[in-house]
Amino acid sequence: MPSFFDKQAELTLKGRQLTWSLVILYSLTLVLLCWTPQYGTIEGVETPNVFSVGRMVFLLVPFNSLIGFGELDTALEIFWVITQNVMNIFLIFPLMLGLLGLFPNLRNLKKILWLSFAISLTIEVGQLILDLLIDANRVFEIDDLWTNTLGGAIAFWTFNKLQTLLRVGYKL
């Protein structure tokens, strides 16, 4: 069985090949998930503080989930808001984890925070552009920027813990 890590818990050639494949596959999945049209609404779920400018839809209230939590009327709305926030935290987590493995020069919390923020901003602006071009029914959400960035920070922490565990495993 091929080893994907060396004794320093760095990716081997096989590990790099697998990680590159997964990063590319996940990037394509992100493009489809974030930049394809979203038609219809979920019956019984309304998000407070959403507004439109032409075909572009915005949610620019920071921490809207917390501020608007009292306005949620049903268990479905509460479940939807909590699930959406958790999913946004982990949206770019796999991508950042893969990039940390592939690029040792990214292994700095400040760099990961900036990269996570830049990826998130690219996704959000891309959704606005799609709405202008094809009315994709996407929403620019300010909270997505910080939740996605938080996911990058969690990936950084996870990567460091995994590397430590792998190094300890090799010493045993």
N, C-alpha and C positions, 0 to 999 in steps of 0.2 A: 504494500500500500504506500503510495507516495506521501511524503511529508510536505505539508504546506508551510511549515515554519522551521527556521533554523534555531540554534541554541540561544541566540540573542532575541528570539521571539519576533524576528523579521520574516517577511514572506520569502519563500524560496521561489525559484522560477515557476514551478507548478502552481504555487500559491498566488503568485502575481498574475499568471494566466487566468486562473479561476476568478480572482478578484476583479480583474479587468472585464471579464465576461459579465460578471454580476453587476458591476457598476454601469456598464453600457445597457444591459437589460433593464435595470432599475431606472436609469435616466429616460429610456424610452417609455417606460411605464408612467413616470412622472409627467412626461409630455402629454401622454394620452389622458391621464387623470386630471391634469390641471388645465389643459388647453383644448379640450374637445367641448362642443356645445353641450349645455346642460338644460334639457327641456323639462318643463313641468315643475310643480312644486309638491312638497309633501303635505298631504291633507292633514290639517290640524296643527301645523307648525308655522309660526310667524316669528321672525327675528325683529326685535325692537331696534329702532334708530337707523334703519336702512333707508336710503334715498337715491333717487335717480337723477342723472343729468343726461337727457336724451336717452340713448340706449345703454349708457354706462351706469352701473349700479355700484354704490359706495356704502361702506360701513366704516366711518371714520372716528367713532367714539372709542377712545382707548379703554381697554378692559370692559368692553360692552357686555360680555357674559356676566361679569360680576355686578356691574351697574344695573343691567336690565334683568337680572335674575328674578327679582320680585315681580316683574311683569309677565313671567311665564305662568301660564294658567293650567297646563296639563302635565301629567307625568311624561307623556311623549315629548313635549317641548323641552322639559328638563333633561330627559335622556338625550335628546338630539343635541342640545347645546353642550352638555358635558362630553359626549362622544366626539363631537366635532372638534372641540378644543384638544382632547387627548390625541386624536388623529393628526391634528396640525402639529402638535409637539413632535410626533414621531414621523411626520411626512418625509423629511430629508435626513432623518437619523441613519437609515441604511446607506445612503449615498455618502454621507460624511464619514461613516465608519470605514467604508471602502477606500475613500480618498486618503484617510489617515494611514491606512495600511500601505497604500501605493506611494505616497509622497511624504517621506520623513520631514521635509522642510515645512510641512503644514502643522506639525505637532507642537503647536503653541496656542493657548486658549484664545488669545487676541486674534490671531489669524483665522481660527475656526469660527469665532463669532462674526468676524467681518465677512468671511466667505458664506456662512449660513445666511446672514442678512442679505448679502448680494444675490444669492440664489432665490431667496424668498421674494425680494423686490422684483427680480426678473420675472418670476411667476406671476406676481400681482399685476405688474405693468403689462405683461403679455396678455393677461385676461382682459384688461381695458382695451388693448389694441384689437383683440378678437371681437369684443363687443362693438367697437366702431366698424369693423370690417364685415362681420357676418351675424351680429346679434346673437352671441353665444350664450347669453343669459348667465354670465359669470359675475362675481362680486369682488371688488377690491376691498379687502378687509385689513384695516390697520393692525388688528390683533394677530393676523396671520404672520406678520413680520416678526413680532416678538416670540410667538409660540414656535415658529419654525427655527428661529435663532436659538431658543432654549433647547430644541431638539439637537442642534449642532453641539451645544455645550454638553449635553448628556452623552452624545456620541464620543466626544473628547474624553470625558470621564470614563466611559465604558471601555474605550480603546486602551487607556492607560491601565485600568484594572485587568483587562484580558492579557496585556503584555506582561504584567507582573505575575499573573497566575501561570502563564506559559513558561516564563523564566524559572519560576520556582519548580514547576513540573520537570524541567530539564535537569535541575540540580538534584532531584531525588534519586 
